[in-house]
Amino acid sequence: MGLFAQRKLNRAAGLLTEGQQARDRRDFPAAERLGREAAGLYAEAAGPGAHLTAAAEALVGVAVLEQGRVEEAERGLRAALAVPDRAADGQALLRAELAELLRKQGRYQEAVQEIRTALALPGRGEPRIVLRQSCALLLGELGQHREAADQFAALSADFGRGDLTQRTFATAMESNLLTQLIYLGEHAEVDRRVAVIRKRAATASEPQATLIRVSAANSQAMSLSLRGRPAEAEELLRQGLAAGPLQERFVQILHVNLVRALLGQGRVEEAGRALDAALAAAGKLPAPSDYDRSSLGLATANLRLAEGDPAGAEEAAREGLALCQPGRKPTHRALELRTALGTAEARQGRGTDTLTAALADWEEHFGPEHHGTAAARAALAAPAA
């Protein structure tokens, strides 16, 4: 390799690193610009099909998507995949990012196909890790909560004893694992794992330590609300919101869970303010996922029920359900929405068929003692309340 080409590679490496740092601090316009520069230099010095060229193009795709230009991001990723002689690792990385884009758009079956195609490629390393993470997320959103939990647990175990970057990734996977365990109703295991995460936060540096603590508090709060301890949940959520500046998506999640905790205490007006805050945070996100939007639909439906507005609750529940992808099993989110919808229909004198069917699915897929089963059973026992 000539000196001139090596200089281009060095320059491209610096730009890619800067772009990834810009992405991590959510400066997506800068990440896009730096990624495009790096991709051009890598294509000249290493070739259009090189893995490093693909890494830069993947960064551009993420940055464009996060700015809300979804169609452009998809076109760019597909164009990069069409480059002849694309290295296997580069193709895997691009397919992983494309799968994530498709997942956020609710196009789950297409996303699954991209992951299957990529996992069949030779190689290992970062692309394979991204694919495993995407696969676990997809399994959860398709209702396969146990399989998703197992995959997140494996990822957390694989990286929990590595360097700082690997431990940070392991903590993120642990947070995702907690969500799946909550859905499965394994609240004792949630408590055990939250205690471990808090110990990990004590040895982390800022701002990572705060993020770990807030994430753990959010997970435990959701678990507490679902097992009938909303006042404790509220305390944890308010501590999280007061911890410092947080990303808007995190603010949205905390406020959505605060709606649940406040409704659990009968504080309807305060829950309305929490929902307004969640909607405001979501409004600042350029491309909120269907999953996040469905959480807002569920919170709205439950609030409308508490306000005595079953027609409004029905509308919100139907909108939320339209964002849930049907899979082999119903998801926890979809069943909560169906429970809210059935309750709304019953309160409007339209029978209990929806609520009865939701209860049957709770019992079949989550068990007779699950918190969701208990909630559906209680709603069915008093449909006109």
C-alpha positions as CSV (number, residue, x, y, z in Angstrom):
1,M,0.0,0.0,0.0
2,G,1.3,3.4,-1.0
3,L,1.9,6.2,1.5
4,F,-0.9,8.3,0.0
5,A,-3.4,5.5,0.4
6,Q,-2.3,4.9,4.0
7,R,-2.8,8.6,4.8
8,K,-6.3,8.3,3.5
9,L,-7.0,5.3,5.6
10,N,-5.6,7.1,8.7
11,R,-7.7,10.1,8.0
12,A,-10.8,7.9,7.4
13,A,-10.2,6.1,10.7
14,G,-10.1,9.4,12.5
15,L,-13.3,10.6,10.9
16,L,-15.1,7.4,11.6
17,T,-14.1,7.6,15.3
18,E,-15.3,11.2,15.5
19,G,-18.5,10.2,13.8
20,Q,-19.2,7.4,16.2
21,Q,-18.5,9.7,19.1
22,A,-20.9,12.2,17.6
23,R,-23.5,9.4,17.3
24,D,-23.0,8.5,20.9
25,R,-23.7,12.0,22.1
26,R,-26.7,12.1,19.7
27,D,-25.2,14.8,17.4
28,F,-26.6,13.1,14.3
29,P,-26.0,15.8,11.7
30,A,-22.3,15.7,12.6
31,A,-22.3,11.9,12.6
32,E,-23.8,11.9,9.2
33,R,-21.2,14.4,7.8
34,L,-18.3,12.6,9.3
35,G,-19.5,9.2,8.3
36,R,-19.9,10.3,4.6
37,E,-16.4,11.7,4.6
38,A,-15.0,8.5,6.1
39,A,-17.0,6.3,3.7
40,G,-15.6,8.2,0.7
41,L,-12.0,7.9,1.9
42,Y,-12.3,4.3,2.7
43,A,-13.8,3.5,-0.7
44,E,-10.9,5.2,-2.4
45,A,-8.2,3.6,-0.2
46,A,-9.6,0.2,0.7
47,G,-12.3,-0.3,-1.9
48,P,-16.1,0.2,-2.0
49,G,-16.6,-3.4,-0.7
50,A,-14.3,-3.2,2.2
51,H,-15.5,-3.8,5.8
52,L,-14.4,-0.3,6.9
53,T,-16.3,1.3,4.1
54,A,-19.4,-0.6,5.2
55,A,-18.8,0.6,8.8
56,A,-18.8,4.2,7.7
57,E,-21.9,3.7,5.5
58,A,-23.7,2.0,8.4
59,L,-22.9,5.0,10.6
60,V,-24.5,7.3,7.9
61,G,-27.6,5.1,7.9
62,V,-28.0,5.3,11.6
63,A,-27.5,9.1,11.6
64,V,-29.9,9.7,8.8
65,L,-32.6,7.5,10.4
66,E,-32.2,9.3,13.8
67,Q,-32.9,12.6,12.0
68,G,-36.2,11.2,10.8
69,R,-35.3,10.6,7.2
70,V,-36.4,7.0,7.2
71,E,-36.8,6.3,3.5
72,E,-33.4,7.9,2.7
73,A,-31.8,5.8,5.4
74,E,-33.2,2.6,4.0
75,R,-32.2,3.5,0.4
76,G,-28.7,4.2,1.5
77,L,-28.3,0.9,3.4
78,R,-29.8,-1.1,0.5
79,A,-27.5,0.7,-2.0
80,A,-24.5,-0.1,0.2
81,L,-25.5,-3.8,0.4
82,A,-25.7,-3.9,-3.4
83,V,-22.0,-3.0,-3.8
84,P,-20.2,-5.9,-5.6
85,D,-17.7,-8.0,-3.6
86,R,-18.9,-6.6,-0.2
87,A,-16.9,-8.2,2.6
88,A,-18.9,-10.6,4.8
89,D,-18.4,-8.6,8.0
90,G,-19.4,-5.4,6.2
91,Q,-22.5,-7.0,4.8
92,A,-23.4,-8.4,8.2
93,L,-23.0,-4.9,9.8
94,L,-25.1,-3.2,7.1
95,R,-27.8,-5.9,7.4
96,A,-27.9,-5.5,11.1
97,E,-28.5,-1.8,10.8
98,L,-31.1,-2.4,8.1
99,A,-32.9,-4.9,10.4
100,E,-32.9,-2.3,13.2
101,L,-34.5,0.3,10.8
102,L,-37.1,-2.3,9.8
103,R,-37.8,-3.2,13.4
104,K,-38.4,0.4,14.3
105,Q,-40.8,0.7,11.4
106,G,-42.8,-2.4,12.6
107,R,-41.7,-4.4,9.6
108,Y,-40.7,-7.3,11.8
109,Q,-40.8,-10.2,9.3
110,E,-38.5,-8.3,6.9
111,A,-36.2,-7.5,9.8
112,V,-36.1,-11.2,10.8
113,Q,-35.2,-12.2,7.3
114,E,-32.3,-9.7,7.2
115,I,-30.9,-11.1,10.5
116,R,-31.2,-14.7,9.2
117,T,-29.4,-13.7,6.0
118,A,-26.6,-12.0,8.0
119,L,-26.2,-14.7,10.6
120,A,-25.6,-17.2,7.7
121,L,-22.6,-15.2,6.6
122,P,-19.1,-16.3,7.7
123,G,-17.2,-14.2,10.3
124,R,-17.5,-12.9,13.8
125,G,-16.9,-9.8,15.8
126,E,-18.9,-6.6,16.2
127,P,-21.4,-7.3,13.3
128,R,-22.3,-10.6,14.9
129,I,-22.9,-8.9,18.3
130,V,-25.2,-6.3,16.8
131,L,-27.1,-9.1,15.0
132,R,-27.5,-11.0,18.2
133,Q,-28.8,-7.9,20.0
134,S,-31.3,-7.2,17.1
135,C,-32.5,-10.8,17.2
136,A,-33.2,-10.6,20.9
137,L,-35.1,-7.4,20.5
138,L,-37.2,-8.8,17.7
139,L,-38.0,-12.0,19.6
140,G,-39.3,-9.8,22.5
141,E,-41.4,-7.7,20.2
142,L,-42.8,-10.9,18.5
143,G,-44.0,-12.2,21.9
144,Q,-41.2,-14.7,22.4
145,H,-40.3,-13.2,25.7
146,R,-38.5,-16.3,27.1
147,E,-36.3,-16.7,24.1
148,A,-35.5,-13.0,24.1
149,A,-34.6,-13.2,27.8
150,D,-32.3,-16.1,27.2
151,Q,-30.5,-14.2,24.4
152,F,-30.1,-11.0,26.4
153,A,-28.8,-13.1,29.3
154,A,-26.2,-14.7,27.1
155,L,-25.1,-11.3,25.7
156,S,-24.8,-9.9,29.2
157,A,-22.8,-12.9,30.4
158,D,-20.5,-12.8,27.4
159,F,-19.4,-9.2,27.9
160,G,-19.9,-8.6,31.7
161,R,-16.2,-9.2,32.5
162,G,-14.6,-7.3,29.6
163,D,-13.2,-3.8,29.3
164,L,-15.3,-0.7,30.1
165,T,-17.0,-0.6,26.7
166,Q,-17.9,-4.3,26.9
167,R,-19.2,-3.9,30.5
168,T,-21.3,-0.9,29.4
169,F,-22.8,-3.0,26.6
170,A,-23.4,-5.8,29.1
171,T,-25.4,-3.4,31.3
172,A,-27.5,-2.4,28.4
173,M,-28.3,-6.0,27.7
174,E,-29.1,-6.6,31.3
175,S,-31.6,-3.7,31.2
176,N,-33.3,-5.4,28.2
177,L,-33.2,-8.7,30.0
178,L,-35.0,-7.1,33.0
179,T,-37.9,-5.9,30.7
180,Q,-38.4,-9.5,29.4
181,L,-38.3,-10.9,32.9
182,I,-40.9,-8.3,34.0
183,Y,-43.1,-9.4,31.1
184,L,-42.7,-13.0,32.2
185,G,-43.8,-12.1,35.7
186,E,-40.5,-13.2,37.3
187,H,-40.3,-10.4,39.8
188,A,-38.1,-12.1,42.3
189,E,-35.4,-12.5,39.6
190,V,-35.9,-8.9,38.7
191,D,-35.1,-7.8,42.3
192,R,-32.1,-10.1,42.4
193,R,-30.6,-8.7,39.1
194,V,-31.4,-5.1,40.0
195,A,-29.3,-5.5,43.2
196,V,-26.4,-6.7,41.1
197,I,-26.7,-3.9,38.7
198,R,-26.7,-1.3,41.5
199,K,-23.5,-2.8,42.8
200,R,-22.0,-2.4,39.3
201,A,-23.1,1.2,39.2
202,A,-21.1,1.9,42.4
203,T,-17.9,1.1,40.5
204,A,-18.7,2.9,37.2
205,S,-17.7,6.4,36.3
206,E,-20.1,9.2,35.5
207,P,-22.3,9.7,33.5
208,Q,-22.5,5.9,33.1
209,A,-23.1,5.3,36.8
210,T,-26.2,7.5,36.8
211,L,-27.6,6.0,33.7
212,I,-27.1,2.5,35.1
213,R,-28.9,3.5,38.4
214,V,-31.8,5.2,36.6
215,S,-32.2,2.3,34.2
216,A,-32.3,-0.2,37.1
217,A,-34.7,2.0,39.0
218,N,-37.0,2.2,36.0
219,S,-37.1,-1.6,35.6
220,Q,-37.8,-2.2,39.3
221,A,-40.5,0.5,39.3
222,M,-42.3,-1.2,36.4
223,S,-42.1,-4.5,38.2
224,L,-43.3,-3.0,41.5
225,S,-46.3,-1.4,39.7
226,L,-47.3,-4.6,38.1
227,R,-47.2,-6.5,41.4
228,G,-49.4,-3.9,43.2
229,R,-46.8,-1.7,44.8
230,P,-47.3,1.6,42.9
231,A,-46.2,4.0,45.7
232,E,-42.7,2.4,45.8
233,A,-42.6,2.5,42.0
234,E,-43.4,6.2,42.0
235,E,-40.6,7.0,44.4
236,L,-38.1,5.2,42.2
237,L,-39.3,6.9,39.0
238,R,-39.2,10.4,40.5
239,Q,-35.7,9.7,41.8
240,G,-34.8,8.7,38.2
241,L,-36.3,11.8,36.7
242,A,-34.4,14.0,39.2
243,A,-31.1,12.3,38.5
244,G,-30.0,14.8,35.8
245,P,-30.3,15.4,32.1
246,L,-31.5,12.3,30.3
247,Q,-32.2,11.4,26.7
248,E,-35.7,12.2,25.5
249,R,-36.5,8.5,25.0
250,F,-35.5,7.7,28.5
251,V,-37.6,10.7,29.8
252,Q,-40.6,9.3,27.8
253,I,-40.2,5.8,29.3
254,L,-39.9,7.1,32.8
255,H,-43.0,9.2,32.5
256,V,-45.0,6.3,30.9
257,N,-44.2,4.2,33.8
258,L,-45.0,7.0,36.2
259,V,-48.5,7.1,34.6
260,R,-48.9,3.5,35.6
261,A,-47.7,4.1,39.1
262,L,-50.0,7.1,39.7
263,L,-53.0,5.4,38.3
264,G,-52.3,2.5,40.6
265,Q,-52.8,5.0,43.5
266,G,-55.9,6.5,42.0
267,R,-54.1,9.9,41.3
268,V,-55.7,10.4,37.9
269,E,-55.0,14.1,37.4
270,E,-51.3,13.7,38.2
271,A,-51.2,10.7,35.8
272,G,-52.5,13.0,33.1
273,R,-49.7,15.4,33.7
274,A,-47.2,12.6,33.5
275,L,-48.7,11.4,30.2
276,D,-48.4,15.0,28.8
277,A,-44.7,14.9,29.8
278,A,-44.2,11.6,28.0
279,L,-45.9,12.8,24.9
280,A,-43.8,16.0,24.9
281,A,-40.6,13.9,25.2
282,A,-41.8,11.6,22.4
283,G,-42.5,14.7,20.2
284,K,-38.8,15.7,20.4
285,L,-37.8,12.3,18.9
286,P,-37.3,12.3,15.1
287,A,-38.4,8.7,14.6
288,P,-40.0,7.1,17.6
289,S,-40.4,3.3,17.1
290,D,-43.8,1.5,16.9
291,Y,-42.9,-0.1,20.2
292,D,-42.5,3.3,22.0
293,R,-45.6,4.6,20.3
294,S,-47.7,1.6,21.5
295,S,-46.5,2.3,25.0
296,L,-48.0,5.8,24.8
297,G,-51.2,4.2,23.4
298,L,-51.4,1.9,26.4
299,A,-50.8,4.7,28.9
300,T,-53.5,6.9,27.2
301,A,-56.0,4.1,27.2
302,N,-55.5,3.3,30.8
303,L,-55.7,7.0,31.7
304,R,-59.0,7.5,29.7
305,L,-60.5,4.5,31.5
306,A,-59.6,6.1,34.9
307,E,-61.1,9.4,33.7
308,G,-64.4,7.6,32.8
309,D,-63.9,8.0,29.1
310,P,-64.3,4.5,27.7
311,A,-64.7,5.7,24.1
312,G,-61.4,7.6,24.3
313,A,-59.8,4.5,25.9
314,E,-61.1,2.4,23.1
315,E,-59.6,4.7,20.4
316,A,-56.2,4.8,22.1
317,A,-56.1,1.0,22.6
318,R,-57.0,0.3,19.0
319,E,-54.3,2.8,17.8
320,G,-51.8,1.0,20.1
321,L,-52.8,-2.4,18.9
322,A,-52.3,-1.4,15.3
323,L,-48.6,-0.8,16.2
324,C,-48.1,-4.3,17.6
325,Q,-46.8,-6.9,15.2
326,P,-48.7,-10.2,15.4
327,G,-46.3,-13.1,16.0
328,R,-46.5,-16.7,17.1
329,K,-47.4,-15.6,20.6
330,P,-49.1,-12.4,21.8
331,T,-46.8,-9.9,23.4
332,H,-47.3,-8.6,26.9
333,R,-47.9,-5.1,25.4
334,A,-50.5,-6.4,23.0
335,L,-52.4,-8.3,25.7
336,E,-52.3,-5.2,28.0
337,L,-53.8,-3.2,25.1
338,R,-56.4,-5.9,24.4
339,T,-57.3,-5.9,28.1
340,A,-57.8,-2.1,28.0
341,L,-59.8,-2.4,24.8
342,G,-62.0,-5.1,26.2
343,T,-62.6,-3.1,29.4
344,A,-63.5,0.0,27.3
345,E,-66.0,-2.0,25.2
346,A,-67.6,-3.6,28.3
347,R,-68.1,-0.2,29.9
348,Q,-69.9,1.0,26.8
349,G,-72.3,-1.9,27.0
350,R,-70.8,-3.8,24.1
351,G,-70.2,-7.2,25.8
352,T,-67.1,-8.9,27.2
353,D,-66.0,-11.0,24.2
354,T,-62.7,-9.0,23.8
355,L,-61.9,-9.1,27.5
356,T,-62.7,-12.9,27.7
357,A,-60.4,-13.6,24.8
358,A,-57.7,-11.5,26.3
359,L,-58.0,-13.4,29.6
360,A,-57.8,-16.7,27.8
361,D,-54.6,-15.7,26.1
362,W,-53.0,-14.4,29.3
363,E,-53.7,-17.7,30.9
364,E,-52.4,-19.7,28.0
365,H,-49.2,-17.8,27.3
366,F,-48.3,-16.3,30.7
367,G,-50.0,-18.6,33.2
368,P,-53.0,-18.4,35.6
369,E,-51.0,-16.5,38.3
370,H,-49.4,-13.9,36.1
371,H,-50.0,-10.2,36.9
372,G,-51.6,-9.7,33.5
373,T,-53.9,-12.6,34.0
374,A,-55.0,-11.3,37.4
375,A,-55.7,-7.8,36.0
376,A,-57.8,-9.2,33.1
377,R,-59.7,-11.4,35.5
378,A,-60.4,-8.5,37.8
379,A,-61.6,-6.4,34.8
380,L,-63.9,-9.2,33.6
381,A,-65.4,-9.5,37.1
382,A,-66.4,-5.9,37.1
383,P,-66.9,-4.8,33.5
384,A,-69.3,-2.0,34.2
385,A,-67.3,-0.3,36.9
